[in-house]
């Protein structure tokens, strides 16, 4: 595991410490790792949705292009 140094506002540190004190996490490091994991999971789902939407848009654009070419050939 690689070490990363970051700065957090005092309020966030207090909240993390409180979660550790109440037994939600064994350490501040674990709380932060969990938060980052959750963020990555959420963003991955969001990104996958965007990629899927982009694929649909590209597919529709291909169909529209084909339609326009056929329409032009009819005239």
C-alpha positions in Angstrom: 0.0 0.0 0.0 1.3 3.4 -0.9 1.3 6.4 1.5 -0.6 9.6 0.5 -0.4 12.8 2.4 -3.4 15.2 2.2 -4.8 18.2 4.1 -8.3 18.2 5.4 -10.3 20.9 7.1 -10.4 20.6 10.9 -14.1 19.9 10.9 -13.6 16.9 8.6 -10.8 15.6 10.8 -13.1 16.0 13.9 -15.9 14.0 12.2 -13.5 11.2 11.2 -12.1 11.1 14.7 -15.7 10.9 16.0 -16.5 8.0 13.7 -13.4 6.2 15.0 -14.3 7.0 18.6 -17.8 5.6 18.1 -16.4 2.4 16.7 -17.5 2.9 13.1 -13.9 2.4 11.9 -10.8 1.0 13.5 -8.7 4.0 12.5 -8.9 7.3 10.6 -6.9 5.7 7.8 -9.6 3.1 7.4 -12.4 5.7 7.4 -10.6 7.6 4.7 -9.9 4.5 2.6 -13.6 3.6 2.9 -14.7 7.1 1.9 -12.4 6.9 -1.2 -13.6 3.4 -2.1 -17.2 4.6 -1.9 -16.4 7.7 -4.0 -14.7 5.5 -6.7 -17.6 3.1 -6.7 -20.2 5.9 -7.1 -18.1 7.7 -9.8 -17.5 4.4 -11.6 -21.3 3.7 -11.8 -21.8 7.3 -13.0 -19.0 7.0 -15.6 -20.3 3.7 -16.8 -23.7 5.3 -17.4 -22.1 8.1 -19.4 -20.1 5.7 -21.5 -23.3 3.6 -22.2 -25.2 6.8 -23.1 -22.3 7.9 -25.4 -22.4 4.5 -27.1 -26.2 4.9 -27.7 -25.7 8.4 -29.1 -23.0 7.2 -31.4 -25.2 4.3 -32.6 -28.1 6.7 -33.3 -25.7 9.0 -35.2 -24.7 6.0 -37.4 -28.3 5.2 -38.1 -29.1 8.8 -38.8 -26.1 9.1 -41.2 -27.2 5.9 -43.0 -30.8 7.2 -43.2 -29.6 10.5 -44.6 -27.4 8.8 -47.2 -30.3 6.6 -48.3 -32.7 9.5 -48.4 -30.2 11.4 -50.6 -29.9 8.4 -53.0 -33.7 8.3 -53.4 -33.9 11.9 -54.7 
